[in-house]
Amino acid sequence: MTMHHLRFRQVHLDFHTSGQIPGIGAAFNKEEWQKTLKDAHVNSITIFAKCHHGWHYNNTKVGNRHPNLTFDLLRAQFDACKEINVNAPIYISAGLDNNMLDQHPEWNYIPIDEQTGKTYAQSNLDAGFHKACFNSPYVDYLCEEIKEVVRDYPNCDGIFLDIINQAPCACPYCMEIMRKNGMDPHSAADRQKVAEMGLERYYRMTTAAVRDIDPNMPIFHNSGHVTPGKREILNKYFSHLELESLPTGGWGYDHFALSAKYVHTLPFDYLGMTGKFHTSWGEFGGYKNPNALRYECAAMLAYGAKSSIGDQLHPCGKLDSSTYRIIGRAYQEVEEKEAWCDNVRNVAEIAILSKAAVERNSSWELHGDIGAGRVLLEGHFLFDIIDTEATDFSQYKLIILPDDILIPAELKARLDQYLAQGGHLMLSGKSGLDADGKPLFDMGAEFGGESPYKIDYMLPIPELQGTDVDSPMVMYFPSQRVKATKAKSLGDIYDPYFNRTDHDHFCSHQHTPYKPEASGFSSAIQYGNITYFAHPVFTIYKGWGCVPMAEYLRKMVKLALGDTPRLTSNLPSTARISVMDQDAEKRTVIHLLYANVVPRGGDKTVNGIGLWGNGIVIEELMPLRGTKVTFRPKAPVASITLEPQGKDLPFQKNPDGSISFTIDEFTCHQMVVLHF
C-alpha cells in the first residue's frame, strides 16, 4: 500500500454523543463551519461516522443512526470540507460500541484478573463505554460498517479506527477457541495467545474491508501509542501514523518527543496528536492557554511530525468559537513554517535500544527507556529510539540499552559486530548480563550478583560528579556487585549499615546512612568501547529526577561517546533541540524549543471527584537570550538563516569542521537553517 502523505494542520473532532441528548446537529451551518475552519488555518479534520456510544451520524443501513439526528450530518460536514479543500478523514469507533453491545451482550469483552484468574465485567449501572471482544462476531459487523463508509465516501481522506486493543478475555468465543485448539483457559499464556489471535483477526479483517474496495485508501488503527518493535503490524496494516500524546492528559511533555524519536526511524509519514483540552479527551469547556498549543505544535514540527489537535464537537453540531481562536493562533504559525518541516530526516549519533522492542512488550511505560530518553533530551543530545529491526547500528556512535534488557543471542551477535566496528555500548543494571547475572560481554570486571542492600550509595570519580556534590548519593534500587579488574572504575559504591527491615534495623525517616568507607565495588566501569553502570540508573532518574544524578549521567554519556558530541549548546535543560536534514532542499534545520512548564492542580481526586490529567500547564512563553550553538554539519555551510523570518545569521567556521552561532533572543520556537 502507498504510504500516505499528511497535511500539517489537522483537527481530530471527537463526537461521542449520548442517545439521551436532543437536537443532534441542529445548529450545523455550512458557511459558519467553513469560515471557522478557514479562520483557524485548519486544512484537515477527522469527522465521525460512528462514536463510542455506537451511534452513527451518517445515513446507514448497517448500524443505527443517532435517534435524535434528523439528517446525514457526516455528509453535510464532509461536503462542506471538500468545498474549501479541507481534507476529511472519517472516524469509526471500533473497540467501543455501547449500542451494539447492548443488543449483543455475548460480544462483550470479559476481562480477567491475571493475578487471581477471576473474571469481572463492567456493570450496566456504571457510566462508561463497553468494549467488544475481537474474537466475537462483532468484528464481522464492524467490517460491514467500514465497507459502507468507504463505498459511500470514496473520496474521503482515510479511515480512522479507534480503541484497538485486545487483552485476555473469557467471553464465549475466546473460550470456544481455547477448547477447539486444546488450550487451557486457566493458563495465562494460552489466554494471551488467544488475545493475540483476536487482535490479528481484527487487523486482518478491518484492513481488508477497506483495501478490498480501495487499495490506496489511507487507514490508521489507533491504540493510543506506537510501541517499538511492532513493525510487522505497522507495515501490513497502516498507511501512516498518528501519535496520540496529550501532555496535560497524563502523557506529560516528554512523551511525544520520545514517541517521535522512534517513529521517525520508520518509513511512515506521521503526525502528533495533542488536544485543546485543559485535561484530556471528552472535556467540554476545558481550554488550554494558546501558548501551550503554540509550543506543542512547534514541538511536533521540531520532531518531524505534522500536527493534529483534538477537539470535541458540541451535540448541536456547532464548532466552538473559543477553541478555534486558540487553534488558529497555533496553526497560523505552523502554516508559516511548513516549508522547512516536510520530508525531513532526523540527525542522530546516539540510539536507545528500546526494551519494548527487544522483549516484545506492548507497554510504553518502561521506566528505563523513559529515563534514558529524558537524560538525552535534557542534555541536548542527538538521538533515535530504535528496535531490533533497525538495519544499520553502525550509523550510531553510541547505543544505550537501559537497565534491565535481557539480550537474546541474535541481538548479542549484532552488538558484537557493532563493537568490532568501533561502536560504543552503554549498559546499566541487568542489561548486558545473562539470566544468571553473568556478563555477556568482556567488561574487564568480576560480577558477583545483586547487592544484598535494597538501597546503597554511589560516589563518582571527581570529573563525573554533579555540581557542588562530592559526597555519596543515594541510589534507590540495588546495584550489581562489580569489581574492576582490567576496566577503569568510574566510581565507588558505599554500603549502608543495614537494610531498613524491622524495629531494630532502621535509622531516621528514610534510608540507613552509608558506612564511611567505600565497599570495594564499582558504581560504574569503562572497558574498551563499553560503559556499564552497576545500578538501573535510568529507572532511578525517571522515578526521582535528582539533578546531580542528571548531571552525572550527561557527563557519562559524553564520556561514552568517546568524542565531543556533534552538537553542543548553552541551552537550559528545560529547553529542547533537534536537527533535521531536508535533503531535497540541500539544507539542515536546527529547531530550538523553550517553554516554562509549571504544575497547577494535578491531585488525583478533589472532594471525591476524580481528575483525568496531570495538572501541568504552559501559560507565559518567556524569551531565551544569548543562545550559543556549535554543530558539525555534514557538508560545508554556505549561509545560515533564521526562519520563517528570512533573516541572515552570522556564523563562525571552526578548525574541527564545526560551526558556531549565537541567537540573540527567541521565544517558544526558532528554526535555524543551514544552507549547503
Sequence and secondary structure as in RCSB ss.txt:
>XXXX:A:sequence
MTMHHLRFRQVHLDFHTSGQIPGIGAAFNKEEWQKTLKDAHVNSITIFAKCHHGWHYNNTKVGNRHPNLTFDLLR
AQFDACKEINVNAPIYISAGLDNNMLDQHPEWNYIPIDEQTGKTYAQSNLDAGFHKACFNSPYVDYLCEEIKEVV
RDYPNCDGIFLDIINQAPCACPYCMEIMRKNGMDPHSAADRQKVAEMGLERYYRMTTAAVRDIDPNMPIFHNSGH
VTPGKREILNKYFSHLELESLPTGGWGYDHFALSAKYVHTLPFDYLGMTGKFHTSWGEFGGYKNPNALRYECAAM
LAYGAKSSIGDQLHPCGKLDSSTYRIIGRAYQEVEEKEAWCDNVRNVAEIAILSKAAVERNSSWELHGDIGAGRV
LLEGHFLFDIIDTEATDFSQYKLIILPDDILIPAELKARLDQYLAQGGHLMLSGKSGLDADGKPLFDMGAEFGGE
SPYKIDYMLPIPELQGTDVDSPMVMYFPSQRVKATKAKSLGDIYDPYFNRTDHDHFCSHQHTPYKPEASGFSSAI
QYGNITYFAHPVFTIYKGWGCVPMAEYLRKMVKLALGDTPRLTSNLPSTARISVMDQDAEKRTVIHLLYANVVPR
GGDKTVNGIGLWGNGIVIEELMPLRGTKVTFRPKAPVASITLEPQGKDLPFQKNPDGSISFTIDEFTCHQMVVLH
F
>XXXX:A:secstr
       SEEEEEE    TT   TTTT  HHHHHHHHHHTT  EEEEEEE TT EESS  SSSEE TT  S HHH
HHHHHHHHTT B  EEEE SB HHHHHH GGGB  BB TTT  B    TTSSS  BB TTSTHHHHHHHHHHHHH
HH TT S EEEE      B SHHHHHHHHHTT  TT HHHHHHHHHHHHHHHHHHHHHHHHTT TT  EEEE SS
  TT HHHHHHH SSEEEE  GGGTT TTHHHHHHHHHTTSS  EEEEEESSSSSTT TT    HHHHHHHHHHH
HHTT EEEEEEE  TT    HHHHHHHHHHHHHHHHHGGGTSS EE  SEEEE HHHHHT   S  HHHHHHHHH
HHHTT  EEEE TT S GGG SEEEE SS    HHHHHHHHHHHHTT EEEEETTTTB TTS BSS  SEEEEEE
 S SSEEEEE GGG  TT  S EEESS  EEEEESSSEEEEEEE BSS   BTTB  SSS   B SS  S EEEE
EETTEEEESS HHHHHHHH  HHHHHHHHHHHHHHHTS  SEEE   TTSEEEEEEEGGGTEEEEEEE   EEE 
   SEETTEE  S  EEE    EEEEEEEEE  SS   EEEEETTTEE   EE TTS EEEEEEEEESEEEEEEE
 
